[in-house]
């Protein structure tokens, strides 16, 4: 049974924080979400979510987790014009320059903008009994008991400059990759967590275009070691495409119309370029920079104050090209719910272990994928090299074998662990598919687009 306590505070009103508030509303009589930004009504981009204007979508597991937390949310979003699609038959994936075989998979994803999704989830959270959102309110630190062993609240500064302490039995930091939890812990005499980091130097530019509903499916094009540029084109509400393209280690897509369009022609497949070269832009292009994937190892800490948790991007922030961030936050929220169902004793250690299990798979996917590129610093262990070599063969087989493609997408969608790709049945299909491609002379998707002058092929 859930243990009912008095009050909780969640710092950050983005997706991770809102989902935490939903879970805590069951076990705590009062929940306050503290947000630095002033929150407008409706689907509005805001400063605290700098990637909001870029491509977003919900993978199958993320959509299922959100539906579990907010029943009817999928129907609510699709009624607002959000496209739902089978992730294999209704979307095109290009990996290693090869188009994954399209076939029904039962994996349903949503092409929803970040602003709309956040606004609808926020409305659901506002409607929960005992939950309130304090916006325009900046968190400055933790309040603790006299012996320093328990967090008793959050220090905040209101919009008018007034400082106060909000008391709580539990404080959850969901402020994203800019989280100050490590420095807060050190100021209280606790160690900061170790940090695993993989510098990727990603820069991507995004632009919205008018979409013909009868036109082609969306597409995701992964960069290759020979051509590290990639991009994604997702159908979203209001009959529009959101297109994000970019490169690594200094290769930034131009923001002007001609340069952006030309950049799309240099990707390992022409699928995105074939749409944007003729589509009507709905605004200017914008850029987002992502220096490194990082993972704070809270699960390894021996000492940690009671009454405090950290979750979401504040724990692990992945290379966004893999599109797993919101889905990971949703699955973490379900893990928090399971931990709370067992009470609050030793909650932090139990939750951080559970969150680490959730994070392990997407972290291996993102880091292993990034280490395919020679310029990305990091240890290429024998295991990493072997997995990447196997995945190259898997993408060859997935070009013609829908079962192999479905197995890959189930892992990408966080429904299956990566090791499922090495199951005997899938491995046999990979071997057969690779042999068949060699016999028939199959080759990756190619096109004759020129490189942009002066870019050098990195960022």
C-alpha positions, 0 to 999 in steps of 0.5 A: 500500500502507498504510504501517505505523507504530508507534502512534497515539492518538485523543482521544475515544471517540464515533462519530468517534473510534471510526471513526478508531481502526478506520481507524488499526488497519490502519496502526498496530501500536498504537492507544489511544483516550483518553476522559475519561468512564468507559465503562460496558458496554452502551447507556448515555447518558453525560455526554460525549455530551450530545445522546445522549438526542435523536433520532438516525438513520443516513442512507443514506451513513452506514450504507453507510460504517459497513458498509464499516468494520464488515461486518455491522453493519447486520444486527447492529443490526437483529437487536437490534430497530433498524428499517431503512426505505427513506428515501422509502417508509418515512419522511415528509418535510415540507418547506416545509409539503409532504409529499414523495411516498412511493415506493421509493428504495433508500435505506436508513436506520437508526433507531438510538439514539446509545447503542446505536450507539456501544456496538456500534461500541465493542465492534467497536473493542475487539475489534480487534487492537492497539487499547485504550481508556483511559477516565477519562483526560483529555487536557491537551495535546500533547507535541512534538519539541524543534523543535516541528515534530512531535507526539510524544504526548499529555499526559493526567491519569488518574482518580487525578490522575496526569499522564503523557505517552503517546507516539505517531507520530500523535495524532487529536483527535476530541473534538467541538465543544468541541475544544481543538485551536485553543488547543493549536496556539497554545500551540505557536506555530502559528496557530489555524484561521479559524472560519465560524459561523452562530448559529442559537440552536436549542433542542430537547426530546426524549421517548421514547414507546411505539411500535406497530409497525403504526402510521404511519411516522416523520416529519421536519418542517422549519420554514418562515420563517413557522413556524420550529418543526420536529421529527422522530419516529424509530422506534427499537429496543425498540418506541419513538419518539424525538421531538425538537421545537424552534425557533430564536432563543430558542423552546424547547419546554416539557418538561412533558407538556402543554406538549410535546404542545401544542408539537407541534401548532404545527409546520408539519404535524400528523404528529408531534402525531397520534402523541404526543397519544395515545402513552404517554410512556416518560420525561421530556422533556430539552432540548439547546441548539445555539448555532451551526453552526461550521466550523474551516478547518484546510484553510486553514492554511499551517503545521501540526505533523506527527503531528497531525490533527483530525476530526469535529465538532472540525472542523465541527459542523452544525445537528443538525436536518439529521441529518448529523453521524454520517454525515459522521463516517463518510465522513470516516473513509473519507477518512482511510483513503484518505489513509493508503493513500498514506502519512504524508507531508504527511498533515495537509494532505492529510487536511484537504483531503479532509475539507473536500470531505466537509464542503462539501455538508452545510455548504452544506445546513445553512447555506443552510437556516438562512439561510432564517429572517430572524432568523438572522444571516449573508450572504444572497448572491445564490447563497444566495437563488437556491438557497433559491428553487429549493428552494421550487419543488423541494418543490412538485414533490416533493409529487407527483413521486417522482423529484424527491423521490428526488433531494432525499433522495440529496443529504440522505443525502450520496450526491449533491452539491447541484448534482445537484439542478440537473441538467437532468432534475431541473430540468425536473421541478421546472418541470413540477411547479411549473406543475402545482401552480399550475394545480391550486391545490395548497397546503402542508399546513395545520392549525389548531393554536393558538400557545403563549402567551408563546413569541413564535415563536422559539428 
